[in-house]
Every structure is written in C-alpha cells, then in structure tokens.
Amino acid sequence: MKKKKYFEIKDVRFRQAKASDKATVLDFCQKTFGRWGDYIPEVWDQWIKDRKGMFFVADLHGTAIGLGKITEHRPGELWLEGLRVDPTFRGHGIGRAIQDFTWVKALSFKPKFIRYATGSYNKISIHLGKSKGMKIINYYDEMWCKAPKADETKLVPARTSDADEIMALLKKDSRHKLWKGFYLEGWKAMTLDQTLLLRLIKEKRVYVYFDRQGLSGVTMLIQSKDKKYVTFGNTVARDIKTLQLVLKEARKLAGMLEGRKPEMVFPRNPWYRKVIKGTGWRHDLPIHMVLLEWKRR
Ligand SMILES: CC(C)(COP(=O)(O)OP(=O)(O)OC[C@H]1O[C@@H](n2cnc3c(N)ncnc32)[C@H](O)[C@@H]1OP(=O)(O)O)[C@@H](O)C(=O)NCCC(=O)NCCS
C-alpha cells in the first residue's frame, strides 16, 4: 500500500549537512540495509569535515529527511555515495529530487567521470543512475569467511619501494582486464595508479607475499573503525596456487587484525568462484555490487 503523502516536494530544500543533523540522520539510517544496518554512522564525522566535494541533506521545515554526498576522488573523478531518504518519506519523489540536485552540483565540478556503486537488487538506485545517462560498467562479487585465530601470516606490509613491482604484478595478472583499472575499497571504486598505491602503502593497507621468485602476491584492505569489518580488494598473485595461498593468508591477517567480518571483493566472474574453493572464502551472498559510470563525451 502506498504511504500517504503529507508534504509538498516544493518545500524540500537542499543545504549543506551540519553536525546538528547527526542524530536525526543516524536515527533514520539504522536499518537502511536490513540486518547489516548502514555505514553512515561510521563515516558521518569524516564526511562533515570533508571539504572536497559536497555533503548535503534534503531538508523539510528544518529537519533532514534525506542526504547525499559527492566525493572528489581526484580532479575529474567524482564518486556519489550516501543517497538516503528517511523511510517515512520514501516513494514520493525525494530520491529523485536528491539525484537531480546531485547531478547539477556534480556537473558543476566539470568532471570526466561520475560513478557510484549499488546492490544488484537496488532497482530504484540503478534507475536513478540510468536516468542521468549512466551505464553499468562492471559487477563485483563479495566473498566472506570466518577469521581464524592466528598470530602469524606470510603477508607483510608493503614498502614504498615495492610500488613498481606491485603495479607490474597487477598489470601482469591474467584477470587484469576484469578489474577495469579500479582499486576496490569495499564498494567504492577508484582509478588505481601509482599515486593511489603509494598512499595505500603509507596507510599500511597493502600487504605483499614474497617467495623464491620475489614479490608474488598482493592484497589491499580497509578496516572499519570498530575493527569489525576487514574488507580486502585487489588480491592478485603470480599464479592460481599462489593466489590461493594469499587468500588463506588474508584470512589469517584479518584474524590478527581482530576483524570479525572479513570480506573480499572480486570482479564478478566464475573464475574467482572456482579459485576460492578450499581457501575458506565463500561466495553465497544473493547480491552483488553494480558499478555505474557517466563519462564526459
Ligand atoms: C533509493 C532511495 C533513496 C529512493 O528514494 P525515494 O524517495 O523512495 O525515491 P523516489 O520516490 O524519488 O523514486 C525514485 C525513482 O525510482 C523509481 N522507482 C520506484 N520504484 C522502482 C522500481 N521498483 N524499479 C525501478 N524504478 C523504481 C521512481 O519511479 C522514481 O523514478 P522517476 O523519478 O524517474 O519516476 C530510498 O529508497 C532509500 O533511501 N533507500 C535505501 C538506501 C539506498 O538504497 N540508497 C541508494 C543506493 S546506495
């Protein structure tokens, strides 16, 4: 049954998000993605401070009832995130109004690319993207595992001097094309180049595996502030056997980092589903990630 509308869309205004919106927003974001909850509480304080891009709310008579964020990964490369409408107000055009507002603002940055990711089930989000000329450019699967108790791993933090070899390994990977040049930070995709790689190494988020042939495996991770989620992206190795070893070691690493929910993102391809067999990683989530892109012509 469609909910009764008790507001006029013309009364919805857009303004920058303020620290004082936090309680209202976090309250309506509690169950955005069912049992999984939402990541907005995790990023709120950081987003409020972020001066690059734009973090805004849809405001009805002084109360935030929706939000959105434009993040500038680098000049010309925009990432849209945090599109939310208070469940009480959904289904009455606010999501559309946020998308239209976002689009005007995003274009004012004169971007080359505008991208965002959403769940494969999220027909509304995909519709809103396509309505702006965005195209689906890739799909990613999320694997998960139980973190074992471990006190050592063969993975070591990468050093800045490893950057060239890591780049070479990523490019030599037989599945290189499937990544489409992106670094996957959970459900966020950004162009992976030397500058980004060096930043990730400095942040101690890149781990490498050395064997007799030298640098033979790499994985990159992000951990949530509460440590619970350790999400790996761009796990690549010289050959399948080494990749399987790196996958097993990544589980141990997650355990050592006290992460209770290790996850790993791979391009959606049957090859990866075969490779993870016997490594403790599982692929049985009913949804996958959809990456949308708008490209300046
Ligand atoms: C996605 C979300 C922001 C939409 O907000 P909303 O206010 O309910 O959306 P609207 O009422 O403005 O509808 C948006 C569009 O979706 C369309 N739509 C609605 N149901 C649809 C469906 N099942 N399939 C395709 N399109 C659909 C509407 O017709 C409208 O399109 P139009 O403007 O071209 O007519 C809201 O549902 C939400 O907060 N969801 C949880 C968070 C989320 O999924 N965020 C996005 C991706 S991370």
The ligand as an ORCA input file, in Angstrom:
! r2SCAN-3c Opt
* xyz 0 1
  C      16.822      4.708     -3.033
  C      16.056      5.786     -2.275
  C      16.991      6.942     -1.979
  C      14.897      6.269     -3.156
  O      14.221      7.324     -2.506
  P      12.649      7.625     -2.760
  O      12.341      8.967     -2.211
  O      11.845      6.496     -2.250
  O      12.633      7.634     -4.348
  P      11.565      8.318     -5.340
  O      10.195      8.217     -4.773
  O      12.038      9.685     -5.668
  O      11.715      7.388     -6.625
  C      12.893      7.415     -7.363
  C      12.695      6.826     -8.733
  O      12.621      5.398     -8.665
  C      11.537      4.939     -9.435
  N      11.135      3.628     -8.924
  C      10.399      3.356     -7.841
  N      10.295      2.012     -7.696
  C      11.010      1.450     -8.698
  C      11.310      0.108     -9.080
  N      10.844     -0.939     -8.406
  N      12.088     -0.090    -10.165
  C      12.578      0.940    -10.876
  N      12.338      2.256    -10.546
  C      11.547      2.481     -9.482
  C      10.514      6.036     -9.284
  O       9.527      5.980    -10.313
  C      11.414      7.255     -9.414
  O      11.796      7.448    -10.757
  P      11.268      8.702    -11.646
  O      11.610      9.941    -10.888
  O      12.040      8.542    -12.936
  O       9.782      8.478    -11.788
  C      15.430      5.235     -0.950
  O      14.645      4.123     -1.260
  C      16.465      4.832      0.085
  O      16.907      5.645      0.911
  N      16.848      3.546      0.057
  C      17.840      2.996      0.966
  C      19.244      3.448      0.620
  C      19.636      3.159     -0.807
  O      19.279      2.134     -1.369
  N      20.403      4.095     -1.400
  C      20.837      4.064     -2.777
  C      21.996      3.258     -3.151
  S      23.286      3.020     -2.064
*
